[in-house]
């Protein structure tokens, strides 16, 4: 019963702090320009490129994407995207190289092979990439053909993230994403033949029609394909925000008790197969860089989830993309038309963001350590940030009920999640959050 109570609570995923729900239009292009100009010569960059198009719309999807009625829209988008790349690159005086580049969406491989090559080569012309920089791309296994796969290899892509979600045919029908095991296998073989062997899978629990038996079978099928990493996300049913989710039959959605059992069933399969738990929703092979980062205390959490990306600055390109700087976050306009108009007028297409206060930076560090390491010593953290040791005292009374319920242990001001608490690390981190409000519908359930 305690687990169900915490699982039902709505909390941020803490891919940033403050979270994107706290962004506002009082922060804009001028702030972004100032932060771009302040990038130091010894700071490294990570790039995120958003392609907001798909061949068809899956009913469960929570991403910023659309289904164009013509490829002409994608061509026009690409032209503006390269203009944005030019504008941003032109405002950076120096940096210490790009260490990671991630293509997300939507479906980045919606772009034609030639257009993907054009985009990748344009990025290489405008930015200096480290020799060991990783290129990663999100792939819909239903739509990747030989020509596009070759374009990925030509662009230097080394990691592919496949949106699996669930292998059960009935679940796939209920979410309007039908993709056979054979299609996934063909995609993996196509990539492997071209030297793209680092694979990440996404699985989702909480979908309509799922049972412990079906998700266990899906996890075993995923394991059989031998990916390096597997992310396991809880489905967020927010039809008031994502209107297409109204097509989902709510009577087939699992209740909270069932969601917990689905999550536990997937976890059991992955752990028994030798995957290491990373944070609260990722798994990786023991020798994967993500596992190594977790073991050495170098694990990061950003807008792509858990990562071993060590970059100092994240630059987001495309509609809805978010950039992260030492002093704040900015997000581009989510509406493609507004994003395009800003670029046409010669402006950075920033719509909103947030400036970080010293208190924000302190709490961000505390939440990051909790989310990645499951423990944080508030006294040490306060000393590291050169603030008084009572700066986070407000968190202690908020943590007390969680300690009574067995989610955390507290020794002095050192907080550590218990084995049970690791599943509800978002709830624990929420106690350190001075901005988000309890019960806000802006966030998903904790499990």
The 8 nearest C-alpha neighbors of each residue, nearest first, counted from 0:
[[1, 3, 2, 4, 256, 5, 6, 255],
 [2, 0, 4, 3, 5, 404, 6, 405],
 [1, 3, 5, 0, 4, 6, 259, 419],
 [4, 2, 6, 0, 1, 5, 7, 256],
 [5, 3, 1, 7, 2, 6, 0, 8],
 [4, 6, 8, 2, 7, 3, 1, 445],
 [7, 5, 446, 445, 3, 4, 8, 2],
 [6, 8, 4, 444, 5, 3, 445, 9],
 [9, 7, 5, 444, 6, 445, 10, 4],
 [10, 8, 444, 443, 442, 438, 445, 7],
 [9, 11, 442, 445, 443, 444, 8, 425],
 [12, 10, 13, 442, 443, 425, 9, 18],
 [11, 13, 14, 425, 10, 442, 443, 445],
 [14, 12, 15, 11, 16, 18, 425, 366],
 [13, 15, 301, 302, 12, 300, 304, 16],
 [16, 14, 13, 18, 17, 301, 302, 19],
 [17, 15, 18, 363, 13, 14, 359, 362],
 [16, 18, 15, 21, 19, 359, 434, 363],
 [19, 17, 16, 15, 20, 21, 13, 11],
 [18, 20, 22, 21, 17, 15, 352, 16],
 [19, 21, 18, 22, 441, 17, 442, 435],
 [22, 20, 19, 18, 17, 23, 353, 434],
 [21, 23, 352, 353, 19, 20, 351, 24],
 [24, 22, 351, 352, 25, 26, 21, 353],
 [23, 25, 351, 26, 350, 27, 352, 22],
 [24, 26, 23, 27, 351, 352, 353, 22],
 [27, 25, 352, 24, 351, 353, 30, 23],
 [28, 26, 349, 351, 30, 29, 350, 25],
 [27, 29, 31, 349, 30, 347, 32, 348],
 [30, 28, 32, 31, 27, 33, 26, 347],
 [29, 31, 33, 28, 32, 27, 34, 26],
 [30, 32, 28, 34, 29, 33, 35, 27],
 [33, 31, 29, 35, 30, 34, 28, 36],
 [32, 34, 30, 36, 31, 35, 29, 37],
 [33, 35, 37, 31, 36, 32, 30, 38],
 [36, 34, 32, 37, 33, 38, 91, 31],
 [35, 37, 33, 91, 34, 38, 90, 32],
 [36, 38, 34, 35, 39, 33, 91, 92],
 [39, 37, 35, 36, 94, 42, 34, 40],
 [38, 40, 42, 41, 94, 37, 93, 95],
 [41, 39, 94, 93, 95, 42, 38, 92],
 [40, 42, 95, 39, 94, 43, 38, 93],
 [43, 41, 95, 39, 94, 311, 40, 38],
 [44, 42, 95, 310, 96, 311, 97, 94],
 [45, 43, 97, 312, 310, 313, 311, 98],
 [44, 46, 313, 99, 310, 97, 100, 98],
 [47, 45, 100, 314, 313, 315, 101, 99],
 [46, 48, 315, 101, 100, 102, 316, 314],
 [47, 49, 102, 316, 103, 315, 317, 101],
 [50, 48, 317, 103, 104, 51, 316, 102],
 [49, 51, 104, 107, 105, 52, 103, 106],
 [52, 50, 64, 105, 104, 63, 49, 65],
 [51, 53, 105, 65, 64, 66, 50, 106],
 [54, 52, 66, 106, 55, 105, 65, 109],
 [53, 55, 66, 109, 52, 56, 67, 142],
 [56, 54, 53, 66, 57, 65, 52, 176],
 [55, 57, 58, 53, 66, 65, 54, 60],
 [58, 56, 175, 60, 59, 176, 174, 55],
 [57, 59, 174, 244, 60, 243, 175, 56],
 [60, 58, 57, 244, 174, 61, 234, 236],
 [61, 59, 57, 58, 62, 56, 244, 241],
 [62, 60, 241, 59, 63, 235, 237, 64],
 [63, 61, 60, 64, 105, 104, 51, 241],
 [62, 64, 51, 105, 61, 319, 104, 333],
 [65, 63, 51, 105, 52, 62, 104, 53],
 [64, 66, 52, 53, 51, 67, 56, 63],
 [65, 67, 53, 52, 55, 54, 68, 56],
 [68, 66, 69, 65, 72, 70, 52, 53],
 [67, 69, 66, 70, 72, 71, 54, 65],
 [68, 70, 71, 67, 72, 73, 66, 74],
 [71, 69, 73, 72, 74, 67, 68, 110],
 [70, 72, 74, 69, 73, 75, 67, 68],
 [73, 71, 75, 70, 74, 69, 76, 67],
 [72, 74, 76, 70, 71, 75, 77, 110],
 [75, 73, 71, 77, 76, 72, 78, 70],
 [76, 74, 72, 78, 73, 77, 71, 79],
 [77, 75, 73, 79, 74, 78, 80, 72],
 [78, 76, 80, 74, 79, 75, 73, 81],
 [77, 79, 75, 81, 76, 80, 74, 82],
 [80, 78, 82, 76, 81, 77, 83, 339],
 [81, 79, 77, 83, 82, 78, 317, 76],
 [80, 82, 84, 83, 79, 78, 85, 77],
 [83, 81, 79, 85, 80, 84, 86, 78],
 [84, 82, 86, 80, 85, 81, 87, 79],
 [83, 85, 81, 87, 82, 86, 88, 80],
 [84, 86, 82, 88, 83, 87, 89, 81],
 [87, 85, 83, 89, 84, 88, 82, 90],
 [88, 86, 90, 84, 89, 85, 83, 91],
 [89, 87, 85, 90, 91, 86, 84, 125],
 [88, 90, 86, 87, 91, 85, 92, 125],
 [89, 91, 87, 88, 36, 35, 92, 86],
 [92, 90, 36, 88, 89, 35, 93, 87],
 [91, 93, 90, 36, 94, 89, 38, 40],
 [92, 94, 40, 91, 39, 38, 95, 41],
 [95, 93, 40, 42, 96, 39, 41, 43],
 [96, 94, 43, 41, 42, 40, 93, 97],
 [95, 97, 128, 127, 43, 129, 94, 44],
 [96, 98, 128, 44, 45, 129, 99, 43],
 [99, 97, 132, 129, 45, 44, 96, 133],
 [100, 98, 45, 133, 132, 97, 134, 46],
 [99, 101, 46, 134, 45, 47, 133, 135],
 [102, 100, 135, 47, 136, 134, 46, 48],
 [103, 101, 136, 48, 47, 107, 49, 135],
 [104, 102, 49, 137, 107, 48, 50, 101],
 [105, 103, 50, 106, 51, 49, 107, 64],
 [104, 106, 51, 64, 52, 53, 50, 107],
 [105, 107, 104, 53, 108, 109, 52, 50],
 [108, 106, 50, 109, 104, 103, 102, 110],
 [109, 107, 110, 106, 138, 143, 147, 111],
 [108, 110, 107, 106, 53, 111, 52, 54],
 [111, 109, 108, 115, 114, 107, 112, 73],
 [110, 112, 114, 113, 115, 109, 147, 108],
 [113, 111, 147, 150, 115, 114, 146, 116],
 [114, 112, 116, 111, 115, 117, 150, 110],
 [113, 115, 117, 111, 116, 112, 110, 118],
 [114, 116, 118, 112, 117, 113, 110, 111],
 [117, 115, 113, 119, 114, 118, 150, 154],
 [116, 118, 114, 120, 115, 119, 121, 113],
 [119, 117, 121, 115, 116, 120, 114, 122],
 [120, 118, 122, 116, 121, 117, 154, 115],
 [119, 121, 123, 117, 122, 118, 116, 124],
 [122, 120, 124, 118, 123, 119, 117, 125],
 [121, 123, 119, 125, 120, 124, 126, 118],
 [124, 122, 120, 126, 121, 125, 119, 127],
 [125, 123, 121, 122, 126, 120, 127, 119],
 [124, 126, 122, 123, 88, 121, 85, 127],
 [127, 125, 123, 124, 122, 128, 88, 97],
 [126, 128, 96, 97, 123, 129, 125, 124],
 [129, 127, 97, 96, 126, 132, 130, 98],
 [128, 130, 132, 96, 131, 97, 98, 127],
 [129, 131, 132, 128, 98, 133, 97, 96],
 [130, 132, 129, 133, 98, 128, 99, 97],
 [133, 131, 98, 129, 99, 130, 128, 97],
 [132, 134, 99, 100, 135, 131, 98, 157],
 [133, 135, 156, 100, 157, 101, 99, 155],
 [136, 134, 158, 101, 156, 159, 157, 102],
 [135, 137, 102, 159, 101, 160, 103, 138],
 [136, 138, 160, 103, 159, 161, 102, 107],
 [139, 137, 161, 160, 140, 136, 106, 108],
 [138, 140, 141, 142, 162, 161, 106, 143],
 [141, 139, 183, 142, 143, 186, 138, 182],
 [142, 140, 139, 178, 143, 182, 183, 186],
 [141, 143, 140, 139, 144, 108, 109, 54],
 [144, 142, 140, 141, 147, 148, 139, 186],
 [143, 145, 147, 146, 148, 142, 186, 189],
 [146, 144, 148, 147, 149, 189, 143, 150],
 [145, 147, 149, 148, 144, 112, 150, 143],
 [148, 146, 112, 150, 149, 144, 145, 143],
 [149, 147, 145, 151, 150, 146, 144, 190],
 [148, 150, 152, 146, 147, 151, 153, 145],
 [151, 149, 147, 153, 112, 148, 152, 116],
 [152, 150, 154, 148, 149, 156, 153, 147],
 [151, 153, 149, 155, 154, 150, 156, 193],
 [152, 154, 150, 155, 151, 149, 116, 156],
 [155, 153, 151, 152, 156, 119, 116, 150],
 [154, 156, 152, 153, 157, 134, 151, 133],
 [157, 155, 134, 151, 152, 135, 154, 158],
 [156, 158, 195, 134, 135, 155, 197, 133],
 [159, 157, 135, 197, 198, 156, 195, 134],
 [158, 160, 136, 198, 135, 137, 199, 161],
 [159, 161, 199, 137, 200, 138, 198, 136],
 [162, 160, 200, 138, 163, 137, 199, 139],
 [161, 163, 201, 164, 139, 200, 138, 160],
 [162, 164, 201, 165, 202, 161, 200, 166],
 [163, 165, 202, 203, 201, 162, 166, 204],
 [166, 164, 163, 167, 217, 202, 203, 171],
 [165, 167, 217, 168, 180, 163, 164, 171],
 [166, 168, 170, 169, 165, 171, 213, 217],
 [169, 167, 171, 170, 172, 166, 177, 179],
 [170, 168, 172, 171, 167, 173, 208, 209],
 [171, 169, 173, 172, 167, 208, 168, 207],
 [170, 172, 177, 176, 168, 174, 169, 173],
 [173, 171, 175, 169, 170, 174, 177, 168],
 [172, 174, 170, 171, 175, 169, 207, 247],
 [175, 173, 58, 171, 172, 176, 59, 57],
 [176, 174, 172, 57, 173, 58, 171, 177],
 [177, 175, 171, 174, 57, 172, 178, 58],
 [176, 178, 171, 172, 175, 179, 168, 174],
 [179, 177, 141, 176, 182, 180, 171, 183],
 [178, 180, 182, 181, 183, 177, 166, 168],
 [179, 181, 183, 182, 184, 178, 166, 220],
 [180, 182, 184, 179, 183, 185, 178, 186],
 [183, 181, 185, 179, 184, 180, 186, 178],
 [184, 182, 186, 180, 185, 181, 140, 187],
 [183, 185, 181, 187, 186, 182, 180, 188],
 [186, 184, 182, 188, 183, 187, 189, 181],
 [187, 185, 189, 183, 184, 188, 140, 190],
 [186, 188, 184, 190, 189, 185, 191, 183],
 [189, 187, 191, 185, 190, 186, 192, 184],
 [188, 190, 186, 187, 192, 191, 185, 193],
 [191, 189, 195, 187, 193, 188, 192, 186],
 [190, 192, 194, 188, 195, 196, 193, 189],
 [191, 193, 189, 190, 194, 188, 195, 187],
 [194, 192, 191, 190, 195, 152, 189, 149],
 [193, 195, 191, 192, 196, 190, 152, 157],
 [196, 194, 190, 191, 157, 193, 197, 158],
 [195, 197, 191, 194, 198, 190, 158, 157],
 [198, 196, 158, 195, 157, 227, 159, 199],
 [199, 197, 226, 159, 227, 158, 160, 196],
 [198, 200, 160, 228, 229, 226, 227, 161],
 [201, 199, 229, 161, 160, 162, 163, 230],
 [200, 202, 230, 162, 163, 164, 229, 231],
 [201, 203, 164, 231, 163, 165, 230, 232],
 [204, 202, 164, 232, 231, 233, 234, 165],
 [205, 203, 233, 206, 234, 261, 232, 262],
 [204, 206, 234, 258, 233, 253, 252, 207],
 [207, 205, 204, 209, 252, 234, 208, 203],
 [208, 206, 252, 251, 209, 170, 173, 253],
 [207, 209, 170, 251, 206, 252, 210, 169],
 [208, 210, 207, 206, 213, 170, 214, 211],
 [211, 209, 213, 212, 214, 208, 261, 257],
 [210, 212, 261, 214, 213, 215, 264, 260],
 [211, 213, 210, 215, 214, 216, 209, 264],
 [212, 214, 216, 210, 215, 211, 209, 217],
 [215, 213, 217, 216, 211, 212, 218, 210],
 [216, 214, 218, 212, 217, 213, 265, 264],
 [215, 217, 219, 213, 214, 218, 220, 212],
 [218, 216, 214, 220, 166, 215, 219, 165],
 [219, 217, 221, 215, 220, 216, 265, 214],
 [220, 218, 222, 216, 221, 217, 223, 215],
 [221, 219, 223, 217, 222, 218, 216, 224],
 [220, 222, 218, 219, 223, 224, 217, 225],
 [223, 221, 219, 225, 224, 220, 218, 226],
 [222, 224, 220, 225, 221, 219, 226, 218],
 [225, 223, 222, 221, 226, 220, 184, 187],
 [224, 226, 222, 223, 227, 221, 198, 228],
 [227, 225, 198, 228, 199, 224, 200, 222],
 [228, 226, 198, 284, 283, 199, 197, 225],
 [227, 229, 283, 199, 226, 282, 200, 198],
 [228, 230, 200, 282, 199, 201, 281, 283],
 [229, 231, 281, 201, 280, 202, 282, 200],
 [232, 230, 202, 280, 203, 201, 281, 229],
 [233, 231, 203, 202, 234, 280, 204, 230],
 [232, 234, 204, 203, 205, 446, 235, 231],
 [233, 235, 205, 204, 203, 206, 236, 232],
 [236, 234, 443, 237, 233, 444, 61, 205],
 [235, 237, 238, 234, 244, 59, 443, 241],
 [236, 238, 240, 239, 241, 235, 244, 242],
 [239, 237, 241, 244, 242, 240, 245, 236],
 [238, 240, 237, 241, 242, 245, 244, 236],
 [241, 239, 238, 237, 242, 244, 61, 243],
 [242, 240, 238, 243, 244, 239, 237, 61],
 [241, 243, 238, 244, 245, 240, 239, 237],
 [242, 244, 245, 241, 58, 246, 238, 59],
 [243, 245, 238, 58, 246, 242, 247, 241],
 [246, 244, 243, 247, 238, 242, 248, 241],
 [245, 247, 244, 243, 248, 58, 242, 174],
 [248, 246, 245, 244, 249, 58, 174, 173],
 [247, 249, 250, 251, 246, 207, 252, 173],
 [250, 248, 252, 251, 247, 207, 245, 246],
 [249, 251, 248, 252, 207, 253, 247, 208],
 [250, 252, 207, 249, 208, 248, 253, 206],
 [251, 253, 207, 249, 250, 206, 254, 208],
 [254, 252, 257, 205, 258, 251, 207, 255],
 [255, 253, 257, 256, 258, 252, 205, 259],
 [254, 256, 258, 257, 3, 259, 253, 7],
 [257, 255, 259, 258, 254, 3, 260, 253],
 [256, 258, 260, 254, 259, 255, 253, 261],
 [259, 257, 255, 261, 260, 205, 256, 253],
 [258, 260, 262, 256, 257, 261, 263, 255],
 [259, 261, 257, 263, 262, 258, 264, 256],
 [262, 260, 258, 264, 211, 259, 263, 257],
 [261, 263, 259, 265, 260, 264, 258, 266],
 [264, 262, 266, 260, 261, 265, 267, 259],
 [263, 265, 261, 267, 266, 262, 215, 260],
 [266, 264, 268, 262, 267, 263, 215, 218],
 [265, 267, 263, 269, 264, 268, 270, 262],
 [266, 268, 264, 270, 265, 269, 271, 263],
 [269, 267, 265, 271, 266, 270, 272, 218],
 [270, 268, 272, 266, 271, 274, 267, 265],
 [269, 271, 274, 273, 272, 267, 268, 266],
 [272, 270, 268, 273, 269, 267, 274, 266],
 [273, 271, 269, 270, 274, 268, 222, 267],
 [274, 272, 270, 271, 275, 269, 284, 285],
 [275, 273, 284, 270, 283, 269, 282, 272],
 [276, 274, 283, 282, 284, 285, 277, 270],
 [275, 277, 282, 281, 278, 274, 283, 279],
 [278, 276, 281, 282, 275, 279, 280, 293],
 [279, 277, 371, 280, 281, 370, 276, 305],
 [278, 280, 422, 281, 277, 421, 424, 276],
 [279, 281, 231, 230, 278, 232, 277, 282],
 [282, 280, 230, 277, 229, 231, 278, 276],
 [283, 281, 276, 229, 277, 275, 228, 274],
 [284, 282, 228, 274, 275, 227, 290, 287],
 [285, 283, 274, 287, 286, 227, 275, 228],
 [284, 286, 287, 290, 275, 283, 274, 291],
 [287, 285, 284, 288, 290, 291, 283, 289],
 [286, 288, 284, 289, 290, 285, 283, 291],
 [289, 287, 291, 290, 292, 286, 307, 285],
 [288, 290, 292, 287, 291, 307, 293, 306],
 [291, 289, 293, 287, 292, 288, 285, 283],
 [290, 292, 288, 294, 289, 293, 295, 287],
 [293, 291, 297, 298, 289, 295, 290, 294],
 [292, 294, 298, 290, 296, 291, 295, 297],
 [295, 293, 291, 292, 296, 290, 297, 298],
 [296, 294, 292, 297, 293, 291, 298, 290],
 [295, 297, 293, 294, 298, 292, 372, 371],
 [298, 296, 292, 295, 293, 299, 307, 294],
 [299, 297, 292, 293, 307, 296, 371, 306],
 [300, 298, 306, 305, 307, 297, 301, 371],
 [299, 301, 305, 304, 14, 306, 367, 298],
 [302, 300, 14, 304, 303, 15, 305, 299],
 [301, 303, 14, 304, 15, 300, 321, 305],
 [304, 302, 301, 305, 306, 14, 300, 101],
 [305, 303, 301, 300, 302, 14, 306, 299],
 [306, 304, 300, 299, 301, 303, 298, 281],
 [307, 305, 299, 308, 300, 298, 304, 289],
 [306, 308, 289, 298, 299, 292, 309, 288],
 [307, 309, 306, 310, 99, 299, 98, 45],
 [310, 308, 307, 311, 299, 98, 43, 297],
 [311, 309, 43, 44, 45, 312, 308, 98],
 [310, 312, 43, 42, 44, 309, 313, 324],
 [313, 311, 44, 324, 310, 323, 45, 43],
 [314, 312, 45, 323, 322, 46, 44, 315],
 [313, 315, 322, 46, 47, 45, 312, 323],
 [316, 314, 47, 322, 320, 321, 46, 48],
 [317, 315, 48, 320, 47, 49, 314, 83],
 [316, 318, 49, 320, 80, 48, 319, 50],
 [317, 319, 333, 320, 335, 332, 331, 338],
 [320, 318, 333, 331, 332, 330, 317, 321],
 [321, 319, 315, 331, 316, 317, 318, 330],
 [322, 320, 330, 315, 329, 331, 319, 323],
 [323, 321, 314, 315, 313, 329, 328, 330],
 [322, 324, 328, 313, 312, 327, 314, 321],
 [325, 323, 327, 312, 326, 328, 322, 34],
 [324, 326, 327, 323, 312, 311, 355, 34],
 [327, 325, 355, 324, 354, 328, 34, 356],
 [328, 326, 354, 355, 324, 353, 325, 323],
 [327, 329, 323, 352, 353, 322, 324, 354],
 [328, 330, 352, 322, 321, 351, 349, 353],
 [331, 329, 321, 351, 349, 352, 320, 350],
 [330, 332, 349, 319, 350, 348, 320, 318],
 [331, 333, 350, 338, 319, 334, 318, 349],
 [334, 332, 319, 318, 335, 331, 338, 63],
 [333, 335, 337, 336, 332, 338, 318, 319],
 [334, 336, 338, 337, 318, 339, 333, 332],
 [335, 337, 339, 338, 334, 340, 332, 333],
 [338, 336, 340, 334, 339, 335, 332, 341],
 [337, 339, 335, 332, 348, 336, 341, 340],
 [338, 340, 336, 342, 337, 341, 335, 343],
 [341, 339, 343, 337, 342, 338, 336, 344],
 [342, 340, 348, 346, 344, 343, 338, 339],
 [341, 343, 345, 346, 339, 344, 340, 348],
 [344, 342, 340, 341, 345, 339, 346, 79],
 [343, 345, 341, 342, 346, 340, 339, 347],
 [346, 344, 342, 343, 341, 347, 86, 340],
 [347, 345, 341, 342, 344, 348, 28, 343],
 [346, 348, 28, 349, 342, 341, 345, 83],
 [349, 347, 341, 338, 331, 346, 342, 332],
 [350, 348, 331, 28, 27, 330, 347, 332],
 [351, 349, 332, 331, 27, 330, 24, 348],
 [352, 350, 24, 23, 26, 27, 330, 22],
 [351, 353, 329, 22, 26, 328, 23, 330],
 [352, 354, 22, 328, 327, 26, 355, 23],
 [355, 353, 327, 326, 356, 328, 352, 26],
 [356, 354, 327, 326, 359, 353, 360, 357],
 [355, 357, 359, 358, 360, 354, 326, 327],
 [356, 358, 360, 359, 361, 355, 384, 362],
 [357, 359, 361, 356, 360, 362, 355, 390],
 [360, 358, 356, 362, 357, 361, 355, 363],
 [361, 359, 363, 357, 358, 362, 364, 356],
 [362, 360, 358, 364, 359, 363, 357, 365],
 [363, 361, 365, 359, 364, 360, 366, 358],
 [362, 364, 360, 16, 366, 361, 365, 359],
 [363, 365, 367, 361, 362, 366, 360, 368],
 [366, 364, 362, 368, 367, 363, 369, 361],
 [365, 367, 369, 363, 368, 364, 428, 370],
 [366, 368, 364, 370, 369, 365, 363, 371],
 [369, 367, 371, 365, 372, 366, 370, 375],
 [368, 370, 373, 374, 366, 372, 367, 371],
 [369, 371, 367, 368, 373, 366, 372, 278],
 [372, 370, 368, 278, 369, 373, 298, 367],
 [371, 373, 368, 374, 369, 370, 296, 278],
 [374, 372, 369, 416, 370, 415, 371, 368],
 [375, 373, 415, 369, 372, 414, 416, 368],
 [374, 376, 414, 413, 369, 368, 377, 365],
 [375, 377, 413, 379, 378, 412, 414, 380],
 [376, 378, 380, 379, 412, 413, 381, 375],
 [379, 377, 381, 380, 376, 388, 382, 412],
 [378, 380, 382, 376, 377, 381, 383, 375],
 [381, 379, 377, 383, 378, 382, 376, 384],
 [380, 382, 384, 378, 386, 383, 379, 388],
 [381, 383, 385, 379, 384, 380, 386, 378],
 [382, 384, 380, 381, 385, 379, 386, 378],
 [385, 383, 381, 382, 386, 380, 361, 357],
 [386, 384, 382, 383, 381, 387, 380, 388],
 [387, 385, 381, 384, 382, 388, 390, 383],
 [388, 386, 389, 390, 381, 385, 382, 378],
 [387, 389, 390, 381, 378, 386, 382, 391],
 [388, 390, 392, 387, 391, 381, 386, 378],
 [389, 391, 388, 387, 392, 386, 381, 393],
 [392, 390, 393, 389, 394, 377, 388, 431],
 [391, 393, 389, 394, 395, 390, 388, 396],
 [392, 394, 391, 395, 396, 397, 431, 390],
 [395, 393, 397, 431, 392, 430, 396, 391],
 [394, 396, 398, 397, 393, 392, 399, 391],
 [397, 395, 399, 398, 394, 393, 400, 392],
 [398, 396, 394, 395, 430, 399, 400, 393],
 [399, 397, 395, 401, 396, 400, 430, 394],
 [398, 400, 402, 396, 401, 397, 403, 395],
 [401, 399, 403, 402, 398, 404, 397, 396],
 [402, 400, 404, 406, 398, 403, 399, 407],
 [401, 403, 407, 399, 405, 400, 404, 406],
 [404, 402, 400, 401, 405, 399, 406, 407],
 [405, 403, 401, 402, 406, 400, 1, 407],
 [404, 406, 402, 403, 407, 401, 417, 420],
 [405, 407, 420, 401, 417, 402, 404, 419],
 [408, 406, 416, 402, 417, 415, 405, 420],
 [407, 409, 415, 402, 414, 416, 410, 417],
 [410, 408, 414, 413, 411, 412, 407, 415],
 [411, 409, 413, 412, 408, 414, 415, 376],
 [410, 412, 413, 409, 414, 376, 378, 377],
 [413, 411, 377, 410, 376, 414, 378, 409],
 [412, 414, 376, 410, 409, 411, 375, 377],
 [415, 413, 409, 375, 374, 408, 376, 412],
 [416, 414, 374, 408, 407, 373, 417, 409],
 [415, 417, 407, 420, 373, 421, 406, 374],
 [416, 418, 420, 407, 419, 406, 421, 415],
 [419, 417, 420, 421, 416, 422, 406, 407],
 [420, 418, 417, 421, 422, 406, 423, 405],
 [419, 421, 406, 417, 416, 423, 422, 418],
 [420, 422, 424, 423, 418, 419, 416, 417],
 [421, 423, 420, 279, 424, 419, 418, 446],
 [424, 422, 420, 421, 425, 426, 445, 427],
 [423, 425, 427, 421, 426, 422, 420, 428],
 [424, 426, 428, 423, 427, 429, 10, 445],
 [427, 425, 429, 424, 423, 428, 10, 445],
 [426, 428, 424, 429, 425, 430, 423, 398],
 [427, 429, 425, 430, 431, 366, 426, 424],
 [428, 430, 432, 426, 431, 427, 425, 10],
 [429, 431, 428, 394, 397, 432, 427, 398],
 [432, 430, 394, 429, 428, 433, 362, 366],
 [431, 433, 429, 430, 434, 435, 428, 362],
 [432, 434, 435, 431, 430, 362, 429, 436],
 [433, 435, 432, 436, 17, 21, 18, 16],
 [436, 434, 432, 433, 437, 21, 439, 429],
 [435, 437, 439, 438, 434, 433, 432, 10],
 [438, 436, 439, 435, 9, 10, 8, 429],
 [437, 439, 9, 440, 436, 8, 10, 442],
 [440, 438, 441, 437, 436, 442, 9, 435],
 [441, 439, 442, 438, 9, 443, 237, 10],
 [440, 442, 439, 20, 443, 9, 11, 10],
 [443, 441, 11, 440, 10, 9, 439, 444],
 [444, 442, 9, 235, 10, 445, 11, 441],
 [445, 443, 9, 7, 8, 446, 10, 6],
 [444, 446, 6, 9, 8, 10, 7, 425],
 [445, 6, 444, 233, 259, 7, 258, 423]]
